[in-house]
Amino acid sequence: MRKFIAIMMAIMIVLVCVGCGDNNTTGTTGTTQSSVIVQKEYKQDGTTLKRCIGQADENGVYRVPDGITFIYEMAFYGDTTVREIILPSSVTTIGSGAFGYCPSLR
């Protein structure tokens, strides 16, 4: 029962966070790739990468900017297009589930 409640709370948090916006959002757009809508979103707060969806290049590669020290929990969660993420040496902490449900990530 505890596990079920924890999973439900996690789902609710994800749904709330996906719908939230703040002044640090530098862009949110939707594009179509092969009849699939890809939501693009990027949020950075100082040296923390909070959300990064749909930012990979045409080869599915995303290079985390130099100076980022913390990749927030679930930052890349649900990005179905990213295949590879290149981290700079400045990254010291990666939050829980940062790369969750990224099925193309290798």
Biopython code that builds the backbone (N, CA, C, O; Angstrom):
import numpy as np
from Bio.PDB.StructureBuilder import StructureBuilder

atoms = [
    (1, "MET", "N", (0.820, -1.187, 0.000)),
    (1, "MET", "CA", (0.000, 0.000, 0.000)),
    (1, "MET", "C", (0.871, 1.261, 0.000)),
    (1, "MET", "O", (0.565, 2.230, -0.696)),
    (2, "ARG", "N", (1.956, 1.246, 0.781)),
    (2, "ARG", "CA", (2.854, 2.401, 0.823)),
    (2, "ARG", "C", (3.479, 2.658, -0.547)),
    (2, "ARG", "O", (3.622, 3.800, -0.983)),
    (3, "LYS", "N", (3.843, 1.569, -1.206)),
    (3, "LYS", "CA", (4.456, 1.684, -2.529)),
    (3, "LYS", "C", (3.460, 2.301, -3.516)),
    (3, "LYS", "O", (3.833, 3.157, -4.318)),
    (4, "PHE", "N", (2.222, 1.879, -3.462)),
    (4, "PHE", "CA", (1.181, 2.416, -4.329)),
    (4, "PHE", "C", (0.993, 3.908, -4.082)),
    (4, "PHE", "O", (0.897, 4.686, -5.031)),
    (5, "ILE", "N", (0.941, 4.309, -2.829)),
    (5, "ILE", "CA", (0.773, 5.731, -2.490)),
    (5, "ILE", "C", (1.976, 6.536, -2.972)),
    (5, "ILE", "O", (1.813, 7.634, -3.504)),
    (6, "ALA", "N", (3.180, 5.999, -2.791)),
    (6, "ALA", "CA", (4.389, 6.693, -3.243)),
    (6, "ALA", "C", (4.385, 6.876, -4.753)),
    (6, "ALA", "O", (4.751, 7.941, -5.251)),
    (7, "ILE", "N", (3.977, 5.854, -5.478)),
    (7, "ILE", "CA", (3.914, 5.940, -6.946)),
    (7, "ILE", "C", (2.874, 6.965, -7.369)),
    (7, "ILE", "O", (3.125, 7.769, -8.267)),
    (8, "MET", "N", (1.721, 6.945, -6.738)),
    (8, "MET", "CA", (0.667, 7.913, -7.085)),
    (8, "MET", "C", (1.120, 9.343, -6.793)),
    (8, "MET", "O", (0.836, 10.254, -7.572)),
    (9, "MET", "N", (1.814, 9.543, -5.690)),
    (9, "MET", "CA", (2.308, 10.884, -5.353)),
    (9, "MET", "C", (3.349, 11.335, -6.370)),
    (9, "MET", "O", (3.362, 12.498, -6.771)),
    (10, "ALA", "N", (4.218, 10.424, -6.789)),
    (10, "ALA", "CA", (5.231, 10.756, -7.783)),
    (10, "ALA", "C", (4.578, 11.156, -9.100)),
    (10, "ALA", "O", (5.009, 12.115, -9.740)),
    (11, "ILE", "N", (3.553, 10.436, -9.505)),
    (11, "ILE", "CA", (2.830, 10.761, -10.741)),
    (11, "ILE", "C", (2.182, 12.128, -10.623)),
    (11, "ILE", "O", (2.224, 12.923, -11.563)),
    (12, "MET", "N", (1.587, 12.404, -9.479)),
    (12, "MET", "CA", (0.937, 13.709, -9.280)),
    (12, "MET", "C", (1.965, 14.831, -9.313)),
    (12, "MET", "O", (1.696, 15.889, -9.881)),
    (13, "ILE", "N", (3.129, 14.626, -8.720)),
    (13, "ILE", "CA", (4.179, 15.642, -8.732)),
    (13, "ILE", "C", (4.639, 15.911, -10.155)),
    (13, "ILE", "O", (4.823, 17.063, -10.547)),
    (14, "VAL", "N", (4.825, 14.846, -10.928)),
    (14, "VAL", "CA", (5.244, 15.020, -12.321)),
    (14, "VAL", "C", (4.194, 15.813, -13.087)),
    (14, "VAL", "O", (4.536, 16.735, -13.826)),
    (15, "LEU", "N", (2.931, 15.468, -12.921)),
    (15, "LEU", "CA", (1.872, 16.169, -13.640)),
    (15, "LEU", "C", (1.806, 17.634, -13.240)),
    (15, "LEU", "O", (1.608, 18.497, -14.095)),
    (16, "VAL", "N", (1.965, 17.922, -11.980)),
    (16, "VAL", "CA", (1.945, 19.307, -11.515)),
    (16, "VAL", "C", (3.154, 20.065, -12.048)),
    (16, "VAL", "O", (3.026, 21.195, -12.520)),
    (17, "CYS", "N", (4.332, 19.440, -11.972)),
    (17, "CYS", "CA", (5.549, 20.111, -12.425)),
    (17, "CYS", "C", (5.546, 20.366, -13.926)),
    (17, "CYS", "O", (6.026, 21.407, -14.375)),
    (18, "VAL", "N", (5.020, 19.447, -14.695)),
    (18, "VAL", "CA", (4.962, 19.632, -16.141)),
    (18, "VAL", "C", (4.049, 20.805, -16.483)),
    (18, "VAL", "O", (4.300, 21.527, -17.448)),
    (19, "GLY", "N", (3.003, 20.995, -15.708)),
    (19, "GLY", "CA", (2.074, 22.095, -15.955)),
    (19, "GLY", "C", (2.520, 23.418, -15.372)),
    (19, "GLY", "O", (1.951, 24.463, -15.690)),
    (20, "CYS", "N", (3.546, 23.385, -14.510)),
    (20, "CYS", "CA", (4.006, 24.616, -13.864)),
    (20, "CYS", "C", (4.880, 25.415, -14.811)),
    (20, "CYS", "O", (5.568, 24.856, -15.665)),
    (21, "GLY", "N", (4.846, 26.690, -14.654)),
    (21, "GLY", "CA", (5.742, 27.569, -15.379)),
    (21, "GLY", "C", (6.373, 28.519, -14.400)),
    (21, "GLY", "O", (5.777, 28.844, -13.374)),
    (22, "ASP", "N", (7.590, 28.977, -14.705)),
    (22, "ASP", "CA", (8.199, 30.006, -13.882)),
    (22, "ASP", "C", (8.945, 30.971, -14.779)),
    (22, "ASP", "O", (9.031, 30.761, -15.989)),
    (23, "ASN", "N", (9.471, 32.002, -14.208)),
    (23, "ASN", "CA", (10.134, 33.040, -14.989)),
    (23, "ASN", "C", (11.470, 32.597, -15.550)),
    (23, "ASN", "O", (12.075, 33.339, -16.324)),
    (24, "ASN", "N", (11.955, 31.414, -15.189)),
    (24, "ASN", "CA", (13.225, 30.928, -15.686)),
    (24, "ASN", "C", (13.084, 30.136, -16.978)),
    (24, "ASN", "O", (14.082, 29.676, -17.533)),
    (25, "THR", "N", (11.876, 29.974, -17.455)),
    (25, "THR", "CA", (11.653, 29.233, -18.684)),
    (25, "THR", "C", (12.140, 30.065, -19.860)),
    (25, "THR", "O", (11.711, 31.203, -20.053)),
    (26, "THR", "N", (13.041, 29.482, -20.644)),
    (26, "THR", "CA", (13.542, 30.216, -21.793)),
    (26, "THR", "C", (12.856, 29.790, -23.081)),
    (26, "THR", "O", (13.052, 30.414, -24.124)),
    (27, "GLY", "N", (12.050, 28.730, -23.017)),
    (27, "GLY", "CA", (11.327, 28.360, -24.222)),
    (27, "GLY", "C", (10.537, 27.086, -24.059)),
    (27, "GLY", "O", (11.017, 26.114, -23.475)),
    (28, "THR", "N", (9.328, 27.092, -24.575)),
    (28, "THR", "CA", (8.493, 25.906, -24.625)),
    (28, "THR", "C", (7.761, 25.944, -25.959)),
    (28, "THR", "O", (6.991, 26.864, -26.235)),
    (29, "THR", "N", (8.010, 24.941, -26.772)),
    (29, "THR", "CA", (7.360, 24.883, -28.073)),
    (29, "THR", "C", (7.013, 23.450, -28.386)),
    (29, "THR", "O", (7.487, 22.528, -27.722)),
    (30, "GLY", "N", (6.196, 23.262, -29.386)),
    (30, "GLY", "CA", (5.885, 21.925, -29.858)),
    (30, "GLY", "C", (6.221, 21.825, -31.330)),
    (30, "GLY", "O", (5.912, 22.737, -32.097)),
    (31, "THR", "N", (6.846, 20.737, -31.738)),
    (31, "THR", "CA", (7.158, 20.530, -33.139)),
    (31, "THR", "C", (6.738, 19.119, -33.520)),
    (31, "THR", "O", (6.503, 18.274, -32.656)),
    (32, "THR", "N", (6.646, 18.877, -34.811)),
    (32, "THR", "CA", (6.260, 17.560, -35.292)),
    (32, "THR", "C", (7.455, 16.888, -35.941)),
    (32, "THR", "O", (8.106, 17.477, -36.804)),
    (33, "GLN", "N", (7.751, 15.662, -35.535)),
    (33, "GLN", "CA", (8.786, 14.852, -36.149)),
    (33, "GLN", "C", (8.164, 13.516, -36.497)),
    (33, "GLN", "O", (7.795, 12.750, -35.606)),
    (34, "SER", "N", (8.045, 13.232, -37.763)),
    (34, "SER", "CA", (7.484, 11.965, -38.226)),
    (34, "SER", "C", (6.135, 11.671, -37.575)),
    (34, "SER", "O", (5.926, 10.575, -37.053)),
    (35, "SER", "N", (5.238, 12.620, -37.600)),
    (35, "SER", "CA", (3.886, 12.505, -37.063)),
    (35, "SER", "C", (3.829, 12.377, -35.541)),
    (35, "SER", "O", (2.784, 12.033, -34.989)),
    (36, "VAL", "N", (4.938, 12.648, -34.864)),
    (36, "VAL", "CA", (4.974, 12.614, -33.407)),
    (36, "VAL", "C", (5.235, 14.029, -32.913)),
    (36, "VAL", "O", (6.185, 14.680, -33.347)),
    (37, "ILE", "N", (4.394, 14.502, -32.009)),
    (37, "ILE", "CA", (4.594, 15.841, -31.467)),
    (37, "ILE", "C", (5.657, 15.763, -30.376)),
    (37, "ILE", "O", (5.536, 14.988, -29.428)),
    (38, "VAL", "N", (6.700, 16.581, -30.526)),
    (38, "VAL", "CA", (7.780, 16.617, -29.560)),
    (38, "VAL", "C", (7.671, 17.932, -28.805)),
    (38, "VAL", "O", (7.796, 19.007, -29.391)),
    (39, "GLN", "N", (7.439, 17.839, -27.508)),
    (39, "GLN", "CA", (7.353, 19.028, -26.671)),
    (39, "GLN", "C", (8.766, 19.466, -26.323)),
    (39, "GLN", "O", (9.578, 18.646, -25.895)),
    (40, "LYS", "N", (9.071, 20.750, -26.499)),
    (40, "LYS", "CA", (10.386, 21.273, -26.171)),
    (40, "LYS", "C", (10.261, 22.183, -24.969)),
    (40, "LYS", "O", (9.384, 23.045, -24.909)),
    (41, "GLU", "N", (11.147, 21.980, -24.017)),
    (41, "GLU", "CA", (11.115, 22.786, -22.808)),
    (41, "GLU", "C", (12.526, 22.878, -22.241)),
    (41, "GLU", "O", (13.269, 21.897, -22.243)),
    (42, "TYR", "N", (12.889, 24.054, -21.760)),
    (42, "TYR", "CA", (14.198, 24.248, -21.148)),
    (42, "TYR", "C", (14.057, 25.216, -19.987)),
    (42, "TYR", "O", (13.531, 26.319, -20.140)),
    (43, "LYS", "N", (14.541, 24.783, -18.805)),
    (43, "LYS", "CA", (14.535, 25.640, -17.620)),
    (43, "LYS", "C", (15.875, 25.516, -16.926)),
    (43, "LYS", "O", (16.345, 24.418, -16.630)),
    (44, "GLN", "N", (16.475, 26.660, -16.675)),
    (44, "GLN", "CA", (17.743, 26.693, -15.956)),
    (44, "GLN", "C", (17.638, 27.769, -14.894)),
    (44, "GLN", "O", (17.129, 28.860, -15.152)),
    (45, "ASP", "N", (18.117, 27.462, -13.704)),
    (45, "ASP", "CA", (18.117, 28.434, -12.614)),
    (45, "ASP", "C", (19.547, 28.501, -12.089)),
    (45, "ASP", "O", (19.970, 27.629, -11.329)),
    (46, "GLY", "N", (20.285, 29.516, -12.485)),
    (46, "GLY", "CA", (21.693, 29.615, -12.100)),
    (46, "GLY", "C", (22.482, 28.463, -12.679)),
    (46, "GLY", "O", (22.541, 28.292, -13.897)),
    (47, "THR", "N", (23.092, 27.669, -11.805)),
    (47, "THR", "CA", (23.893, 26.529, -12.260)),
    (47, "THR", "C", (23.121, 25.218, -12.211)),
    (47, "THR", "O", (23.703, 24.141, -12.334)),
    (48, "THR", "N", (21.791, 25.316, -12.030)),
    (48, "THR", "CA", (20.943, 24.123, -11.977)),
    (48, "THR", "C", (20.155, 23.972, -13.268)),
    (48, "THR", "O", (19.436, 24.886, -13.675)),
    (49, "LEU", "N", (20.291, 22.820, -13.910)),
    (49, "LEU", "CA", (19.476, 22.500, -15.081)),
    (49, "LEU", "C", (18.224, 21.828, -14.551)),
    (49, "LEU", "O", (18.265, 20.684, -14.100)),
    (50, "LYS", "N", (17.098, 22.551, -14.608)),
    (50, "LYS", "CA", (15.855, 22.056, -14.000)),
    (50, "LYS", "C", (15.026, 21.203, -14.944)),
    (50, "LYS", "O", (14.429, 20.215, -14.516)),
    (51, "ARG", "N", (14.979, 21.563, -16.215)),
    (51, "ARG", "CA", (14.148, 20.831, -17.181)),
    (51, "ARG", "C", (14.785, 20.958, -18.549)),
    (51, "ARG", "O", (15.175, 22.051, -18.960)),
    (52, "CYS", "N", (14.889, 19.851, -19.251)),
    (52, "CYS", "CA", (15.522, 19.862, -20.564)),
    (52, "CYS", "C", (14.888, 18.771, -21.427)),
    (52, "CYS", "O", (15.289, 17.608, -21.377)),
    (53, "ILE", "N", (13.907, 19.162, -22.206)),
    (53, "ILE", "CA", (13.174, 18.220, -23.051)),
    (53, "ILE", "C", (13.248, 18.697, -24.503)),
    (53, "ILE", "O", (13.033, 19.875, -24.787)),
    (54, "GLY", "N", (13.548, 17.789, -25.403)),
    (54, "GLY", "CA", (13.530, 18.107, -26.831)),
    (54, "GLY", "C", (14.637, 19.037, -27.287)),
    (54, "GLY", "O", (14.497, 19.703, -28.313)),
    (55, "GLN", "N", (15.723, 19.096, -26.556)),
    (55, "GLN", "CA", (16.819, 20.008, -26.895)),
    (55, "GLN", "C", (17.954, 19.337, -27.656)),
    (55, "GLN", "O", (18.899, 20.010, -28.068)),
    (56, "ALA", "N", (17.881, 18.037, -27.849)),
    (56, "ALA", "CA", (18.951, 17.308, -28.545)),
    (56, "ALA", "C", (19.015, 17.726, -30.014)),
    (56, "ALA", "O", (18.023, 18.157, -30.602)),
    (57, "ASP", "N", (20.216, 17.585, -30.589)),
    (57, "ASP", "CA", (20.380, 17.912, -32.003)),
    (57, "ASP", "C", (19.740, 16.835, -32.883)),
    (57, "ASP", "O", (19.087, 15.922, -32.376)),
    (58, "GLU", "N", (19.926, 16.944, -34.178)),
    (58, "GLU", "CA", (19.278, 16.017, -35.113)),
    (58, "GLU", "C", (19.754, 14.575, -34.953)),
    (58, "GLU", "O", (19.096, 13.650, -35.430)),
    (59, "ASN", "N", (20.894, 14.375, -34.287)),
    (59, "ASN", "CA", (21.411, 13.028, -34.022)),
    (59, "ASN", "C", (21.007, 12.508, -32.651)),
    (59, "ASN", "O", (21.401, 11.411, -32.255)),
    (60, "GLY", "N", (20.219, 13.301, -31.928)),
    (60, "GLY", "CA", (19.773, 12.894, -30.607)),
    (60, "GLY", "C", (20.782, 13.177, -29.510)),
    (60, "GLY", "O", (20.672, 12.631, -28.412)),
    (61, "VAL", "N", (21.766, 14.024, -29.789)),
    (61, "VAL", "CA", (22.826, 14.329, -28.825)),
    (61, "VAL", "C", (22.546, 15.685, -28.166)),
    (61, "VAL", "O", (22.240, 16.666, -28.843)),
    (62, "TYR", "N", (22.657, 15.720, -26.841)),
    (62, "TYR", "CA", (22.521, 16.983, -26.113)),
    (62, "TYR", "C", (23.758, 17.191, -25.256)),
    (62, "TYR", "O", (24.156, 16.301, -24.505)),
    (63, "ARG", "N", (24.362, 18.362, -25.369)),
    (63, "ARG", "CA", (25.544, 18.719, -24.582)),
    (63, "ARG", "C", (25.106, 19.672, -23.482)),
    (63, "ARG", "O", (24.678, 20.793, -23.759)),
    (64, "VAL", "N", (25.212, 19.229, -22.237)),
    (64, "VAL", "CA", (24.867, 20.068, -21.090)),
    (64, "VAL", "C", (25.862, 21.234, -21.067)),
    (64, "VAL", "O", (27.069, 21.020, -21.174)),
    (65, "PRO", "N", (25.356, 22.467, -20.929)),
    (65, "PRO", "CA", (26.246, 23.637, -20.951)),
    (65, "PRO", "C", (27.292, 23.619, -19.836)),
    (65, "PRO", "O", (27.017, 23.171, -18.723)),
    (66, "ASP", "N", (28.486, 24.107, -20.146)),
    (66, "ASP", "CA", (29.530, 24.267, -19.133)),
    (66, "ASP", "C", (29.012, 25.164, -18.022)),
    (66, "ASP", "O", (28.261, 26.105, -18.276)),
    (67, "GLY", "N", (29.405, 24.877, -16.810)),
    (67, "GLY", "CA", (28.980, 25.681, -15.667)),
    (67, "GLY", "C", (27.798, 25.094, -14.914)),
    (67, "GLY", "O", (27.547, 25.471, -13.770)),
    (68, "ILE", "N", (27.068, 24.176, -15.541)),
    (68, "ILE", "CA", (25.961, 23.511, -14.843)),
    (68, "ILE", "C", (26.592, 22.572, -13.810)),
    (68, "ILE", "O", (27.463, 21.767, -14.140)),
    (69, "THR", "N", (26.140, 22.686, -12.554)),
    (69, "THR", "CA", (26.674, 21.832, -11.494)),
    (69, "THR", "C", (25.669, 20.793, -11.023)),
    (69, "THR", "O", (26.047, 19.755, -10.480)),
    (70, "PHE", "N", (24.386, 21.077, -11.231)),
    (70, "PHE", "CA", (23.338, 20.199, -10.712)),
    (70, "PHE", "C", (22.299, 19.946, -11.791)),
    (70, "PHE", "O", (21.725, 20.885, -12.345)),
    (71, "ILE", "N", (22.059, 18.677, -12.087)),
    (71, "ILE", "CA", (20.971, 18.293, -12.980)),
    (71, "ILE", "C", (19.827, 17.867, -12.078)),
    (71, "ILE", "O", (19.912, 16.862, -11.372)),
    (72, "TYR", "N", (18.771, 18.637, -12.112)),
    (72, "TYR", "CA", (17.642, 18.502, -11.199)),
    (72, "TYR", "C", (16.924, 17.163, -11.381)),
    (72, "TYR", "O", (17.033, 16.518, -12.424)),
    (73, "GLU", "N", (16.193, 16.766, -10.345)),
    (73, "GLU", "CA", (15.398, 15.549, -10.388)),
    (73, "GLU", "C", (14.444, 15.595, -11.583)),
    (73, "GLU", "O", (13.740, 16.583, -11.791)),
    (74, "MET", "N", (14.430, 14.540, -12.344)),
    (74, "MET", "CA", (13.529, 14.372, -13.487)),
    (74, "MET", "C", (13.734, 15.427, -14.578)),
    (74, "MET", "O", (12.807, 15.718, -15.334)),
    (75, "ALA", "N", (14.930, 15.999, -14.668)),
    (75, "ALA", "CA", (15.213, 17.057, -15.636)),
    (75, "ALA", "C", (14.949, 16.626, -17.081)),
    (75, "ALA", "O", (14.404, 17.400, -17.869)),
    (76, "PHE", "N", (15.328, 15.414, -17.426)),
    (76, "PHE", "CA", (15.152, 14.922, -18.794)),
    (76, "PHE", "C", (13.980, 13.940, -18.893)),
    (76, "PHE", "O", (13.738, 13.367, -19.956)),
    (77, "TYR", "N", (13.260, 13.747, -17.799)),
    (77, "TYR", "CA", (12.220, 12.731, -17.729)),
    (77, "TYR", "C", (11.235, 12.829, -18.894)),
    (77, "TYR", "O", (10.635, 13.878, -19.128)),
    (78, "GLY", "N", (11.082, 11.734, -19.608)),
    (78, "GLY", "CA", (10.104, 11.669, -20.689)),
    (78, "GLY", "C", (10.612, 12.130, -22.043)),
    (78, "GLY", "O", (9.845, 12.148, -23.007)),
    (79, "ASP", "N", (11.883, 12.504, -22.146)),
    (79, "ASP", "CA", (12.421, 12.916, -23.444)),
    (79, "ASP", "C", (12.666, 11.667, -24.282)),
    (79, "ASP", "O", (13.627, 10.933, -24.053)),
    (80, "THR", "N", (11.806, 11.439, -25.235)),
    (80, "THR", "CA", (11.887, 10.229, -26.056)),
    (80, "THR", "C", (12.840, 10.380, -27.238)),
    (80, "THR", "O", (13.069, 9.416, -27.969)),
    (81, "THR", "N", (13.399, 11.575, -27.438)),
    (81, "THR", "CA", (14.256, 11.813, -28.595)),
    (81, "THR", "C", (15.744, 11.821, -28.273)),
    (81, "THR", "O", (16.560, 11.610, -29.171)),
    (82, "VAL", "N", (16.117, 12.054, -27.033)),
    (82, "VAL", "CA", (17.533, 12.153, -26.683)),
    (82, "VAL", "C", (18.171, 10.761, -26.674)),
    (82, "VAL", "O", (17.652, 9.826, -26.065)),
    (83, "ARG", "N", (19.322, 10.650, -27.372)),
    (83, "ARG", "CA", (20.030, 9.368, -27.455)),
    (83, "ARG", "C", (21.314, 9.386, -26.634)),
    (83, "ARG", "O", (21.755, 8.357, -26.122)),
    (84, "GLU", "N", (21.904, 10.569, -26.519)),
    (84, "GLU", "CA", (23.179, 10.690, -25.818)),
    (84, "GLU", "C", (23.230, 12.043, -25.124)),
    (84, "GLU", "O", (22.811, 13.050, -25.694)),
    (85, "ILE", "N", (23.744, 12.072, -23.889)),
    (85, "ILE", "CA", (23.888, 13.309, -23.138)),
    (85, "ILE", "C", (25.351, 13.444, -22.753)),
    (85, "ILE", "O", (25.924, 12.548, -22.133)),
    (86, "ILE", "N", (25.951, 14.567, -23.123)),
    (86, "ILE", "CA", (27.355, 14.818, -22.818)),
    (86, "ILE", "C", (27.410, 15.782, -21.639)),
    (86, "ILE", "O", (26.893, 16.898, -21.703)),
    (87, "LEU", "N", (28.046, 15.331, -20.564)),
    (87, "LEU", "CA", (28.121, 16.120, -19.333)),
    (87, "LEU", "C", (29.481, 16.803, -19.219)),
    (87, "LEU", "O", (30.511, 16.181, -19.479)),
    (88, "PRO", "N", (29.490, 18.094, -18.828)),
    (88, "PRO", "CA", (30.764, 18.762, -18.582)),
    (88, "PRO", "C", (31.311, 18.346, -17.218)),
    (88, "PRO", "O", (30.579, 17.777, -16.407)),
    (89, "SER", "N", (32.569, 18.620, -16.962)),
    (89, "SER", "CA", (33.183, 18.256, -15.683)),
    (89, "SER", "C", (32.605, 19.067, -14.530)),
    (89, "SER", "O", (32.812, 18.711, -13.370)),
    (90, "SER", "N", (31.893, 20.140, -14.818)),
    (90, "SER", "CA", (31.302, 20.973, -13.759)),
    (90, "SER", "C", (30.132, 20.287, -13.058)),
    (90, "SER", "O", (29.786, 20.672, -11.941)),
    (91, "VAL", "N", (29.508, 19.274, -13.684)),
    (91, "VAL", "CA", (28.372, 18.580, -13.074)),
    (91, "VAL", "C", (28.869, 17.732, -11.900)),
    (91, "VAL", "O", (29.709, 16.847, -12.065)),
    (92, "THR", "N", (28.331, 18.022, -10.714)),
    (92, "THR", "CA", (28.724, 17.277, -9.507)),
    (92, "THR", "C", (27.575, 16.472, -8.931)),
    (92, "THR", "O", (27.802, 15.528, -8.174)),
    (93, "THR", "N", (26.322, 16.835, -9.282)),
    (93, "THR", "CA", (25.166, 16.160, -8.706)),
    (93, "THR", "C", (24.110, 15.930, -9.771)),
    (93, "THR", "O", (23.813, 16.814, -10.574)),
    (94, "ILE", "N", (23.545, 14.724, -9.766)),
    (94, "ILE", "CA", (22.441, 14.393, -10.665)),
    (94, "ILE", "C", (21.294, 13.908, -9.797)),
    (94, "ILE", "O", (21.436, 12.946, -9.043)),
    (95, "GLY", "N", (20.161, 14.580, -9.908)),
    (95, "GLY", "CA", (19.000, 14.254, -9.090)),
    (95, "GLY", "C", (18.344, 12.939, -9.468)),
    (95, "GLY", "O", (18.549, 12.402, -10.556)),
    (96, "SER", "N", (17.566, 12.448, -8.550)),
    (96, "SER", "CA", (16.852, 11.187, -8.719)),
    (96, "SER", "C", (15.937, 11.228, -9.942)),
    (96, "SER", "O", (15.180, 12.181, -10.129)),
    (97, "GLY", "N", (16.011, 10.202, -10.760)),
    (97, "GLY", "CA", (15.131, 10.082, -11.921)),
    (97, "GLY", "C", (15.403, 11.093, -13.016)),
    (97, "GLY", "O", (14.551, 11.311, -13.877)),
    (98, "ALA", "N", (16.576, 11.716, -13.002)),
    (98, "ALA", "CA", (16.887, 12.768, -13.985)),
    (98, "ALA", "C", (16.734, 12.275, -15.427)),
    (98, "ALA", "O", (16.352, 13.045, -16.308)),
    (99, "PHE", "N", (17.028, 11.008, -15.666)),
    (99, "PHE", "CA", (16.966, 10.464, -17.021)),
    (99, "PHE", "C", (15.876, 9.397, -17.156)),
    (99, "PHE", "O", (15.942, 8.547, -18.043)),
    (100, "GLY", "N", (14.885, 9.445, -16.282)),
    (100, "GLY", "CA", (13.809, 8.471, -16.306)),
    (100, "GLY", "C", (12.971, 8.564, -17.580)),
    (100, "GLY", "O", (12.751, 9.651, -18.114)),
    (101, "TYR", "N", (12.518, 7.438, -18.046)),
    (101, "TYR", "CA", (11.710, 7.307, -19.257)),
    (101, "TYR", "C", (12.308, 8.075, -20.439)),
    (101, "TYR", "O", (11.648, 8.895, -21.076)),
    (102, "CYS", "N", (13.561, 7.781, -20.700)),
    (102, "CYS", "CA", (14.250, 8.266, -21.899)),
    (102, "CYS", "C", (14.618, 7.009, -22.682)),
    (102, "CYS", "O", (15.773, 6.586, -22.646)),
    (103, "PRO", "N", (13.668, 6.405, -23.385)),
    (103, "PRO", "CA", (13.880, 5.091, -23.989)),
    (103, "PRO", "C", (14.955, 5.028, -25.050)),
    (103, "PRO", "O", (15.470, 3.945, -25.328)),
    (104, "SER", "N", (15.315, 6.155, -25.659)),
    (104, "SER", "CA", (16.352, 6.144, -26.705)),
    (104, "SER", "C", (17.745, 6.390, -26.151)),
    (104, "SER", "O", (18.727, 6.251, -26.879)),
    (105, "LEU", "N", (17.850, 6.752, -24.885)),
    (105, "LEU", "CA", (19.136, 7.061, -24.271)),
    (105, "LEU", "C", (19.969, 5.788, -24.159)),
    (105, "LEU", "O", (19.506, 4.751, -23.684)),
    (106, "ARG", "N", (21.220, 5.906, -24.616)),
    (106, "ARG", "CA", (22.108, 4.742, -24.528)),
    (106, "ARG", "C", (23.307, 5.054, -23.679)),
    (106, "ARG", "O", (24.169, 4.195, -23.489)),
]
sb = StructureBuilder()
sb.init_structure("model")
sb.init_model(0)
sb.init_chain("A")
sb.init_seg("    ")
for serial, (resi, resn, name, xyz) in enumerate(atoms, 1):
    if name == "N":
        sb.init_residue(resn, " ", resi, " ")
    sb.init_atom(name, np.array(xyz, "f"), 0.0, 1.0, " ", f" {name:<3s}", serial, name[0])
structure = sb.get_structure()
